[in-house]
Amino acid sequence: MANPDSILLVGCGKMGSALMAGWIDRGTSPESIFVVDPAAAALPVGVSGGGSIDDIPQNFLPSVVVLAVKPQVMDAVVAPYVKLVAPETVFLSIAAGRNVASFEALLGADAGIVRAMPNTPAAVGRGITVLFANTLVSAAQRLSCETLLSAVGKVAWIDEEAHMDAVTGVSGSGPAYVFHLVEAMAQAGIAAGLPSDLAMTLARETVAGSGELLAQSDESAATLRENVTSPGGTTAAALDILMADDGLAKLMTAAILRATERSRELAG
Ligand SMILES: NC(=O)c1ccc[n+]([C@@H]2O[C@H](COP(=O)([O-])OP(=O)(O)OC[C@H]3O[C@@H](n4cnc5c(N)ncnc54)[C@H](OP(=O)(O)O)[C@@H]3O)[C@@H](O)[C@H]2O)c1
């Protein structure tokens, strides 16, 4: 069942609605989706919904329950969904920092659970989502979850849940590092004498365009870097500083290790 027969989406905010738009774009029948969200605005044509679990029709038996509410309300929201636990139903959480054990505590030891860590470029279909499944999830259910997350970008599986903290440090929080790179480049452009508007436009377009080039190219990041670096030229002069022993790689390693530790601390 690559395309699940029926999807229950619990929480239809920024991520939930981006996911649902991706499913429908990729051919999922709107009639196969039921949304629970007290604040959901107008739903796409054909999608049914309600404000609470009590609004789910008796005959709607979801093959995937997608949990897309904020982590801090997850416990209270998820507990009643224990009544939907069944071998043919997998629970797919996209909540940051909520581990599989916390869902097993809420839904019981018989629940098939997949934990996913998406990132914000999912909003434009360019996310990367990392997935981890407990042992009750079948191969077909893994494929269903993978298909649902592929609607907003690329996917990768991990076999050790402990890696989710480092995943959070690299790809979950990563978009913020790239946005900060834009800020740092703009600030440097101003320091080099450019008007601030122009410095920001140059920094923003350089990062966005380079990201697009990376996405469309088969070359490695190292090769693309070498392609714009002539020996003794301007790029080489800057890279001598950025790639020094105490340069960007050292700073980025310290930052990502700190984010990884923080993810562990927040998980408790
Ligand atoms: N945004 C991202 O880029 C991103 C990236 C990675 C992971 N995530 C994860 O995705 C999840 C959702 O984040 P988000 O940014 O989409 O949050 P959001 O925009 O606040 O969406 C959550 C939605 O759930 C609704 N809700 C609250 N109580 C509910 C209930 N009892 N039953 C059903 N729906 C309920 C909320 O309604 P109200 O507004 O009325 O409370 C809201 O519409 C989070 O767990 C987050 O960690 C998000």
PDBQT file of the ligand as one rigid body, heavy atoms in Angstrom, charges set to zero:
ROOT
HETATM    1  N1  LIG A 301       6.547  24.157  10.975  1.00  0.00    +0.000 N 
HETATM    2  C1  LIG A 301       7.582  23.435  10.618  1.00  0.00    +0.000 C 
HETATM    3  O1  LIG A 301       8.321  23.784   9.707  1.00  0.00    +0.000 OA
HETATM    4  C2  LIG A 301       7.890  22.111  11.269  1.00  0.00    +0.000 A 
HETATM    5  C3  LIG A 301       9.102  21.460  10.966  1.00  0.00    +0.000 A 
HETATM    6  C4  LIG A 301       9.345  20.209  11.580  1.00  0.00    +0.000 A 
HETATM    7  C5  LIG A 301       8.409  19.641  12.426  1.00  0.00    +0.000 A 
HETATM    8  N2  LIG A 301       7.246  20.317  12.695  1.00  0.00    +0.000 N 
HETATM    9  C6  LIG A 301       6.291  19.695  13.595  1.00  0.00    +0.000 C 
HETATM   10  O2  LIG A 301       5.016  19.718  13.003  1.00  0.00    +0.000 OA
HETATM   11  C7  LIG A 301       4.028  19.808  14.033  1.00  0.00    +0.000 C 
HETATM   12  C8  LIG A 301       3.019  20.876  13.657  1.00  0.00    +0.000 C 
HETATM   13  O3  LIG A 301       3.706  22.122  13.574  1.00  0.00    +0.000 OA
HETATM   14  P1  LIG A 301       3.051  23.353  12.813  1.00  0.00    +0.000 P 
HETATM   15  O4  LIG A 301       4.119  24.363  12.632  1.00  0.00    +0.000 OA
HETATM   16  O5  LIG A 301       2.268  22.873  11.630  1.00  0.00    +0.000 OA
HETATM   17  O6  LIG A 301       2.025  23.861  13.962  1.00  0.00    +0.000 OA
HETATM   18  P2  LIG A 301       0.663  24.670  13.788  1.00  0.00    +0.000 P 
HETATM   19  O7  LIG A 301       0.709  25.506  12.543  1.00  0.00    +0.000 OA
HETATM   20  O8  LIG A 301       0.376  25.313  15.096  1.00  0.00    +0.000 OA
HETATM   21  O9  LIG A 301      -0.404  23.509  13.515  1.00  0.00    +0.000 OA
HETATM   22  C9  LIG A 301      -0.945  22.675  14.527  1.00  0.00    +0.000 C 
HETATM   23  C10 LIG A 301      -2.444  22.619  14.303  1.00  0.00    +0.000 C 
HETATM   24  O10 LIG A 301      -2.999  21.658  15.216  1.00  0.00    +0.000 OA
HETATM   25  C11 LIG A 301      -4.204  22.230  15.704  1.00  0.00    +0.000 C 
HETATM   26  N3  LIG A 301      -4.690  21.583  16.921  1.00  0.00    +0.000 N 
HETATM   27  C12 LIG A 301      -4.600  21.997  18.219  1.00  0.00    +0.000 A 
HETATM   28  N4  LIG A 301      -5.239  21.138  19.024  1.00  0.00    +0.000 NA
HETATM   29  C13 LIG A 301      -5.731  20.158  18.239  1.00  0.00    +0.000 A 
HETATM   30  C14 LIG A 301      -6.489  18.981  18.506  1.00  0.00    +0.000 A 
HETATM   31  N5  LIG A 301      -6.903  18.643  19.742  1.00  0.00    +0.000 N 
HETATM   32  N6  LIG A 301      -6.818  18.161  17.469  1.00  0.00    +0.000 NA
HETATM   33  C15 LIG A 301      -6.434  18.477  16.226  1.00  0.00    +0.000 A 
HETATM   34  N7  LIG A 301      -5.738  19.593  15.910  1.00  0.00    +0.000 NA
HETATM   35  C16 LIG A 301      -5.380  20.420  16.915  1.00  0.00    +0.000 A 
HETATM   36  C17 LIG A 301      -3.838  23.665  15.896  1.00  0.00    +0.000 C 
HETATM   37  O11 LIG A 301      -4.972  24.491  16.115  1.00  0.00    +0.000 OA
HETATM   38  P3  LIG A 301      -4.763  25.821  17.047  1.00  0.00    +0.000 P 
HETATM   39  O12 LIG A 301      -3.912  26.751  16.242  1.00  0.00    +0.000 OA
HETATM   40  O13 LIG A 301      -6.145  26.290  17.288  1.00  0.00    +0.000 OA
HETATM   41  O14 LIG A 301      -4.061  25.355  18.303  1.00  0.00    +0.000 OA
HETATM   42  C18 LIG A 301      -3.136  23.955  14.569  1.00  0.00    +0.000 C 
HETATM   43  O15 LIG A 301      -4.036  24.239  13.520  1.00  0.00    +0.000 OA
HETATM   44  C19 LIG A 301       4.759  20.113  15.337  1.00  0.00    +0.000 C 
HETATM   45  O16 LIG A 301       4.754  18.979  16.155  1.00  0.00    +0.000 OA
HETATM   46  C20 LIG A 301       6.157  20.474  14.911  1.00  0.00    +0.000 C 
HETATM   47  O17 LIG A 301       7.123  20.046  15.847  1.00  0.00    +0.000 OA
HETATM   48  C21 LIG A 301       6.976  21.526  12.134  1.00  0.00    +0.000 A 
ENDROOT
TORSDOF 0
